[in-house]
């Protein structure tokens, strides 16, 4: 496969991890989930509500 595909997929995973941390969720878990699900994880994160401070 083309290397650009892997670079794009990894970049999307990093963006998802940052988005998850902004919603008070574990960035590492969402990074790993994004490596598997890719854009689907992004859509899930868009609709997940922000967690309150515990």
N, CA, C and O of each residue as an XYZ file, in Angstrom:
216
protein
N       0.828     -1.183      0.000
C       0.000      0.000      0.000
C       0.874      1.248      0.000
O       2.071      1.203      0.281
N       0.242      2.334     -0.319
C       0.938      3.601     -0.383
C       1.242      4.111      1.027
O       0.402      4.001      1.920
N       2.433      4.665      1.228
C       2.820      5.170      2.543
C       1.948      6.329      2.993
O       1.761      6.527      4.194
N       1.405      7.104      2.050
C       0.553      8.235      2.413
C      -0.701      7.768      3.139
O      -1.216      8.476      4.005
N      -1.190      6.600      2.798
C      -2.364      6.050      3.469
C      -2.083      5.852      4.950
O      -2.899      6.222      5.794
N      -0.932      5.270      5.269
C      -0.579      5.006      6.661
C      -0.305      6.293      7.426
O      -0.651      6.400      8.602
N       0.309      7.265      6.774
C       0.563      8.556      7.415
C      -0.760      9.251      7.717
O      -0.926      9.808      8.802
N      -1.693      9.229      6.790
C      -2.999      9.841      6.992
C      -3.784      9.154      8.092
O      -4.420      9.815      8.912
N      -3.743      7.836      8.113
C      -4.467      7.062      9.131
C      -3.887      7.344     10.519
O      -4.633      7.504     11.486
N      -2.567      7.404     10.614
C      -1.921      7.715     11.895
C      -2.216      9.130     12.354
O      -2.424      9.368     13.544
N      -2.236     10.071     11.419
C      -2.567     11.452     11.753
C      -3.994     11.561     12.257
O      -4.257     12.270     13.228
N      -4.910     10.873     11.613
C      -6.300     10.868     12.060
C      -6.413     10.281     13.466
O      -7.211     10.760     14.272
N      -5.631      9.262     13.765
C      -5.644      8.664     15.099
C      -5.157      9.653     16.150
O      -5.705      9.708     17.251
N      -4.135     10.430     15.821
C      -3.644     11.445     16.748
C      -4.678     12.548     16.968
O      -4.854     13.024     18.090
N      -5.355     12.951     15.902
C      -6.401     13.966     16.011
C      -7.536     13.447     16.886
O      -8.062     14.181     17.722
N      -7.912     12.200     16.698
C      -8.975     11.612     17.516
C      -8.571     11.541     18.983
O      -9.404     11.763     19.862
N      -7.308     11.236     19.262
C      -6.840     11.183     20.642
C      -6.944     12.567     21.285
O      -7.356     12.685     22.439
N      -6.577     13.597     20.553
C      -6.681     14.962     21.081
C      -8.141     15.355     21.283
O      -8.483     15.988     22.282
N      -8.989     14.987     20.350
C     -10.422     15.271     20.477
C     -11.016     14.556     21.688
O     -11.843     15.120     22.404
N     -10.595     13.327     21.910
C     -11.085     12.561     23.063
C     -10.633     13.200     24.372
O     -11.412     13.279     25.321
N      -9.392     13.653     24.434
C      -8.916     14.297     25.651
C      -9.669     15.596     25.910
O      -9.890     15.961     27.065
N     -10.062     16.291     24.862
C     -10.853     17.493     25.017
C     -12.230     17.214     25.581
O     -12.875     18.106     26.134
N     -12.683     15.976     25.442
C     -13.977     15.567     25.993
C     -13.805     14.767     27.284
O     -14.704     14.034     27.697
N     -12.643     14.918     27.912
C     -12.303     14.246     29.183
C     -12.391     12.726     29.066
O     -12.911     12.062     29.963
N     -11.898     12.190     27.991
C     -11.838     10.752     27.787
C     -10.382     10.350     27.585
O      -9.533     11.202     27.323
N     -10.094      9.072     27.703
C      -8.715      8.594     27.612
C      -8.207      8.661     26.178
O      -8.719      7.984     25.287
N      -7.191      9.490     25.975
C      -6.631      9.684     24.641
C      -5.989      8.433     24.078
O      -6.131      8.142     22.891
N      -5.280      7.689     24.920
C      -4.592      6.480     24.453
C      -5.587      5.438     23.957
O      -5.377      4.812     22.918
N      -6.671      5.257     24.706
C      -7.678      4.276     24.279
C      -8.282      4.663     22.939
O      -8.458      3.814     22.065
N      -8.598      5.941     22.774
C      -9.195      6.388     21.519
C      -8.178      6.373     20.386
O      -8.554      6.165     19.232
N      -6.902      6.589     20.685
C      -5.872      6.477     19.664
C      -5.819      5.046     19.128
O      -5.805      4.824     17.918
N      -5.790      4.080     20.049
C      -5.729      2.675     19.641
C      -7.002      2.254     18.917
O      -6.943      1.510     17.938
N      -8.145      2.722     19.390
C      -9.406      2.425     18.730
C      -9.435      3.036     17.326
O      -9.965      2.434     16.392
N      -8.873      4.214     17.188
C      -8.844      4.889     15.895
C      -7.933      4.178     14.896
O      -8.171      4.226     13.689
N      -6.899      3.525     15.397
C      -6.041      2.759     14.492
C      -6.822      1.628     13.831
O      -6.537      1.232     12.701
N      -7.817      1.115     14.563
C      -8.626      0.014     14.041
C      -9.805      0.534     13.231
O     -10.061      0.061     12.124
N     -10.522      1.508     13.785
C     -11.768      1.960     13.170
C     -11.609      3.146     12.224
O     -12.425      3.339     11.323
N     -10.564      3.935     12.426
C     -10.311      5.084     11.569
C     -11.399      6.135     11.632
O     -11.741      6.600     12.719
N     -11.952      6.523     10.487
C     -12.948      7.590     10.445
C     -14.222      7.287     11.236
O     -14.915      8.212     11.661
N     -14.532      6.029     11.436
C     -15.724      5.675     12.220
C     -15.560      6.168     13.655
O     -16.520      6.644     14.262
N     -14.347      6.057     14.201
C     -14.088      6.537     15.556
C     -14.266      8.049     15.638
O     -14.705      8.565     16.665
N     -13.932      8.757     14.573
C     -14.122     10.206     14.543
C     -15.602     10.551     14.657
O     -15.972     11.438     15.425
N     -16.435      9.873     13.915
C     -17.870     10.127     13.974
C     -18.437      9.776     15.349
O     -19.321     10.474     15.848
N     -17.946      8.719     15.957
C     -18.397      8.361     17.302
C     -18.028      9.473     18.281
O     -18.845      9.864     19.115
N     -16.798      9.983     18.181
C     -16.359     11.038     19.083
C     -17.140     12.329     18.897
O     -17.330     13.085     19.849
N     -17.584     12.580     17.694
C     -18.350     13.797     17.452
C     -19.675     13.799     18.198
O     -20.163     14.859     18.588
N     -20.258     12.635     18.399
C     -21.578     12.544     19.014
C     -21.539     12.139     20.480
O     -22.584     12.113     21.131
N     -20.373     11.823     21.014
C     -20.239     11.467     22.429
C     -20.210     12.756     23.241
O     -19.531     13.716     22.879
N     -20.952     12.762     24.335
C     -20.987     13.959     25.180
C     -19.729     14.066     26.016
O     -19.057     13.073     26.298
N     -19.425     15.304     26.407
C     -18.271     15.552     27.245
C     -18.537     15.059     28.658
O     -19.611     15.293     29.212
N     -17.554     14.373     29.240
C     -17.682     13.887     30.616
C     -17.448     15.034     31.581
O     -16.635     15.922     31.326
N     -18.169     15.004     32.689
C     -17.953     15.998     33.745
C     -16.733     15.661     34.566
O     -16.237     14.534     34.526
N     -16.257     16.617     35.297
C     -15.108     16.393     36.197
C     -15.559     15.537     37.358
O     -16.601     15.783     37.964
N     -14.757     14.522     37.661
C     -15.108     13.608     38.761
C     -14.282     13.881     39.974
O     -14.441     13.209     40.993
